[in-house]
Amino acid sequence: MDQEIFQSLTYGELTLKQIIFKIRDFLEEAPEYEYSLVIGTDSHEKNTVLKSKNGTKEINLVTAILIHRKGFGGRYFWRRQEKKNIHSLREKIYAETMTSLAFASIFVPLFREHLNGKALNYNLEIHVDVGEHGATREMIKEVVGMVTGNGFVAKTKPEAYAASYVADRHT
């Protein structure tokens, strides 16, 4: 994953290590502030949808990682992946959540390793694209349980801006 390319409106194409350094530098610029480090994934059916007789779809998954200096803006980075064999909304939401968790399981240890022992002030969150309104309301407990069961703080709509707004911009 380290050589996988991510995108940034500010910096262009970056590797995961380069993102880690950019986030660390952003935190170190003003260590007295509070930060949110957020991971979220959204998906959208591809324009060239592959539909078989059983309703299988292909989706674009966009994972975003954000560093937000509360009250003073932030930076974000994203990558796009494809996933096949999605049959239902539940599978789509699971794919989004599992993609965020898989990314976090690689990113978080690498990020902590590159902090050089510094205890910078940030809250880590995983944003899932489910909410109290709409078809995903029945899945809230399941996906929040998946995230918290993996040791992360979960946020849902309307607080899940990394998935619902940022990643969604690039699907």
LOKE-458922 format. One record per residue (C-alpha): residue in three letters; z, x, y. Coordinates in nm, 4 decimals, padded with zeros to 6 digits. Layout:
<recs>
("ALA"; (Z; X; Y));
...
</recs>
This chain:
<recs>
("MET"; (00.0000; 00.0000; 00.0000));
("ASP"; (00.0618; 00.2926; 00.2379));
("GLN"; (-00.3113; 00.3498; 00.2820));
("GLU"; (-00.3878; -00.0187; 00.3272));
("ILE"; (-00.5183; -00.0883; 00.6757));
("PHE"; (-00.3424; -00.3267; 00.9117));
("GLN"; (-00.4685; -00.4569; 01.2435));
("SER"; (-00.3104; -00.4597; 01.5887));
("LEU"; (-00.4468; -00.5985; 01.9129));
("THR"; (-00.2703; -00.3116; 02.0944));
("TYR"; (-00.3363; -00.0171; 01.8603));
("GLY"; (-00.6373; -00.1138; 01.6467));
("GLU"; (-00.6343; -00.0162; 01.2776));
("LEU"; (-00.3144; 00.1381; 01.1401));
("THR"; (-00.1640; 00.2375; 00.8066));
("LEU"; (00.1774; 00.1102; 00.7018));
("LYS"; (00.3404; 00.4430; 00.7958));
("GLN"; (00.1850; 00.4306; 01.1411));
("ILE"; (00.3233; 00.0776; 01.1860));
("ILE"; (00.6681; 00.1958; 01.0842));
("PHE"; (00.6562; 00.4696; 01.3481));
("LYS"; (00.5316; 00.2256; 01.6148));
("ILE"; (00.8154; -00.0175; 01.5351));
("ARG"; (01.0750; 00.2608; 01.5276));
("ASP"; (00.9514; 00.3932; 01.8635));
("PHE"; (00.9639; 00.0414; 02.0113));
("LEU"; (01.3251; 00.0001; 01.8946));
("GLU"; (01.4224; 00.3423; 02.0299));
("GLU"; (01.2707; 00.2709; 02.3750));
("ALA"; (01.5533; 00.0297; 02.4560));
("PRO"; (01.8219; 00.0472; 02.1848));
("GLU"; (02.0655; -00.1616; 02.3896));
("TYR"; (01.8603; -00.4795; 02.3331));
("GLU"; (01.8661; -00.7139; 02.0359));
("TYR"; (01.5561; -00.7274; 01.8162));
("SER"; (01.4058; -00.9447; 01.5454));
("LEU"; (01.1971; -00.7782; 01.2768));
("VAL"; (00.9978; -01.0577; 01.1189));
("ILE"; (00.7571; -01.0909; 00.8271));
("GLY"; (00.5509; -01.4039; 00.7703));
("THR"; (00.2366; -01.5073; 00.5845));
("ASP"; (-00.0039; -01.7941; 00.6419));
("SER"; (-00.3179; -01.8899; 00.4539));
("HIS"; (-00.6350; -02.0830; 00.5047));
("GLU"; (-00.9149; -02.1831; 00.2727));
("LYS"; (-01.2041; -01.9438; 00.3044));
("ASN"; (-01.5174; -02.0732; 00.4748));
("THR"; (-01.7055; -01.9995; 00.1543));
("VAL"; (-01.4684; -02.2026; -00.0576));
("LEU"; (-01.5198; -02.1500; -00.4274));
("LYS"; (-01.4469; -02.4818; -00.5893));
("SER"; (-01.4766; -02.5244; -00.9594));
("LYS"; (-01.4530; -02.8416; -01.1626));
("ASN"; (-01.0725; -02.8067; -01.1751));
("GLY"; (-01.0363; -02.7798; -00.7928));
("THR"; (-00.9664; -02.4047; -00.7749));
("LYS"; (-00.9844; -02.2641; -00.4241));
("GLU"; (-00.9980; -01.9200; -00.2678));
("ILE"; (-00.7776; -01.8553; 00.0351));
("ASN"; (-00.7301; -01.5876; 00.2978));
("LEU"; (-00.3672; -01.4756; 00.3201));
("VAL"; (-00.2635; -01.3110; 00.6453));
("THR"; (00.0686; -01.1294; 00.6545));
("ALA"; (00.2108; -01.0497; 00.9955));
("ILE"; (00.4949; -00.8143; 01.0822));
("LEU"; (00.6493; -00.8522; 01.4247));
("ILE"; (00.9055; -00.6645; 01.6241));
("HIS"; (01.0434; -00.8818; 01.9021));
("ARG"; (01.2684; -00.7506; 02.1789));
("LYS"; (01.4518; -01.0731; 02.2585));
("GLY"; (01.3580; -01.1890; 02.6050));
("PHE"; (01.1148; -00.9010; 02.6617));
("GLY"; (00.8171; -00.9452; 02.4266));
("GLY"; (00.7125; -00.7440; 02.1282));
("ARG"; (00.4391; -00.6103; 01.9051));
("TYR"; (00.2766; -00.7414; 01.5902));
("PHE"; (00.0510; -00.6180; 01.3124));
("TRP"; (-00.1337; -00.8037; 01.0378));
("ARG"; (-00.3431; -00.7640; 00.7263));
("ARG"; (-00.5713; -01.0032; 00.5429));
("GLN"; (-00.5979; -01.0483; 00.1654));
("GLU"; (-00.7815; -01.2903; -00.0590));
("LYS"; (-00.6245; -01.4951; -00.3344));
("LYS"; (-00.8120; -01.6980; -00.5935));
("ASN"; (-00.7084; -01.9740; -00.8296));
("ILE"; (-00.5057; -02.1813; -00.5861));
("HIS"; (-00.4976; -02.5390; -00.7132));
("SER"; (-00.2438; -02.7177; -00.4923));
("LEU"; (-00.0437; -02.7068; -00.1712));
("ARG"; (00.2611; -02.5921; -00.3716));
("GLU"; (00.0674; -02.2941; -00.5118));
("LYS"; (-00.0562; -02.2112; -00.1628));
("ILE"; (00.2975; -02.2119; -00.0171));
("TYR"; (00.4256; -02.0075; -00.3135));
("ALA"; (00.1430; -01.7559; -00.2643));
("GLU"; (00.2342; -01.7215; 00.1040));
("THR"; (00.6052; -01.6795; 00.0315));
("MET"; (00.5545; -01.4354; -00.2548));
("THR"; (00.3129; -01.2300; -00.0441));
("SER"; (00.5763; -01.1985; 00.2302));
("LEU"; (00.8448; -01.1062; -00.0240));
("ALA"; (00.6243; -00.8488; -00.1970));
("PHE"; (00.5398; -00.6918; 00.1382));
("ALA"; (00.9061; -00.6915; 00.2483));
("SER"; (01.0146; -00.5260; -00.0788));
("ILE"; (00.7882; -00.2303; 00.0030));
("PHE"; (00.8153; -00.2269; 00.3817));
("VAL"; (01.1925; -00.2584; 00.4283));
("PRO"; (01.2955; 00.0481; 00.2203));
("LEU"; (01.0228; 00.2590; 00.3851));
("PHE"; (01.1277; 00.1410; 00.7292));
("ARG"; (01.4956; 00.2192; 00.6675));
("GLU"; (01.4010; 00.5612; 00.5321));
("HIS"; (01.2135; 00.6439; 00.8535));
("LEU"; (01.4957; 00.5373; 01.0868));
("ASN"; (01.6438; 00.8842; 01.0295));
("GLY"; (01.9913; 00.7433; 00.9763));
("LYS"; (01.9931; 00.5575; 01.3078));
("ALA"; (02.1544; 00.2143; 01.3033));
("LEU"; (01.9231; 00.0298; 01.5398));
("ASN"; (02.0046; -00.3295; 01.6368));
("TYR"; (01.7601; -00.5636; 01.4624));
("ASN"; (01.7749; -00.8787; 01.2516));
("LEU"; (01.5334; -00.9000; 00.9603));
("GLU"; (01.3790; -01.2400; 00.8856));
("ILE"; (01.1145; -01.3826; 00.6535));
("HIS"; (00.9297; -01.6775; 00.8061));
("VAL"; (00.7918; -01.9401; 00.5684));
("ASP"; (00.5319; -02.1970; 00.6683));
("VAL"; (00.7266; -02.5083; 00.5643));
("GLY"; (00.9090; -02.7644; 00.7741));
("GLU"; (01.0888; -03.0964; 00.7879));
("HIS"; (00.7703; -03.2798; 00.8868));
("GLY"; (00.4600; -03.3017; 00.6750));
("ALA"; (00.3742; -03.2402; 00.3121));
("THR"; (00.5788; -02.9191; 00.2812));
("ARG"; (00.9186; -03.0797; 00.3510));
("GLU"; (00.9821; -03.1257; -00.0209));
("MET"; (00.9450; -02.7501; -00.0792));
("ILE"; (01.1924; -02.6236; 00.1810));
("LYS"; (01.4844; -02.5707; -00.0582));
("GLU"; (01.2620; -02.3989; -00.3135));
("VAL"; (01.1006; -02.1441; -00.0826));
("VAL"; (01.4161; -02.0802; 00.1215));
("GLY"; (01.5915; -02.0212; -00.2123));
("MET"; (01.3201; -01.7732; -00.3124));
("VAL"; (01.3662; -01.5787; 00.0113));
("THR"; (01.7464; -01.5818; 00.0197));
("GLY"; (01.7579; -01.5051; -00.3517));
("ASN"; (01.5727; -01.1828; -00.2697));
("GLY"; (01.8329; -01.0908; -00.0073));
("PHE"; (01.6482; -01.1910; 00.3098));
("VAL"; (01.7137; -01.4440; 00.5861));
("ALA"; (01.4623; -01.7302; 00.5751));
("LYS"; (01.3371; -01.9256; 00.8751));
("THR"; (01.1322; -02.2450; 00.8509));
("LYS"; (00.9307; -02.4429; 01.1058));
("PRO"; (00.9705; -02.4689; 01.3978));
("GLU"; (01.1489; -02.1291; 01.3985));
("ALA"; (00.8933; -01.9702; 01.1609));
("TYR"; (00.6654; -01.8422; 01.4378));
("ALA"; (00.5481; -01.5341; 01.2425));
("ALA"; (00.3841; -01.7552; 00.9804));
("SER"; (00.3094; -02.0694; 01.1804));
("TYR"; (00.1641; -01.9082; 01.4924));
("VAL"; (00.1047; -01.5342; 01.4668));
("ALA"; (-00.0375; -01.5056; 01.1122));
("ASP"; (-00.2134; -01.8397; 01.1590));
("ARG"; (-00.4126; -01.6914; 01.4523));
("HIS"; (-00.5787; -01.4462; 01.2128));
("THR"; (-00.6453; -01.6627; 00.9038));
</recs>
